[in-house]
């Protein structure tokens, strides 16, 4: 199901570049809110309760945050959420960077969701939902860039889907690791990943606006993302 989200780029067959750009930032704001909501309302509380060591939990959260910081600083990994017309990097280099970074990102996401399901089906569904909301704007952006680099939409969809399959691989890896280590430690680590994505990659993008109306829309989308995750926590508890 998660890998199939990579095919959402097909929707751009029917969207103008102007409309694509218009809807992308609110989706990014929704994604940022959902990632923080999953971290603070689900993954971290579940980790503290299960691990029964608050300090260790937050050390693992920090390590999760630090791991993505290292990836972006030293492997030049970045997430792309801009409209296709805004990219002017060398096409072949940009295309390779998108494919590699998306594959790594999907693999790590698969490990996080797989580990969450091994701990609890409820936590697994919550993690999956937050990942899915994050994937939608990311996959739209990645698809747009691949088309901009010269690929046809059909070819971009195919390779975007292939990179999405690494999510499934990550899930299998988490399942295999669960027989050798306590998989609960992946939850706070994943929370740190989510916090980094939301605060470093996504929030700065939705702060780039020209009108007050845009700020309001982004804020409401962000609150909606966190609100949904908080609501699920309240209802299920």
Secondary structure, 3 states (H helix, E strand, C coil): CCHHHHHHHHHHHHCCHHHHHHHHHHHHHHHHHHHHHHHHHHHHHHHHHHHCCHHHHHHHHHHHHHHHHHHHHHCCCCCCCCCHHHCCCCHHHHHHHHHHHHHHHHHHHHHHHHHHHHHCHHHHHHHHHHHHHHHHHHHHHHHHHHHHCCCCHHHHHHHHHHHHCHHHHHHHHHHHHCCCCCCCHHHHHHHHHHHHHHHHHHHHHHCCCCCHHHHHHHHHHHHHHHHHHHHHHHHHC
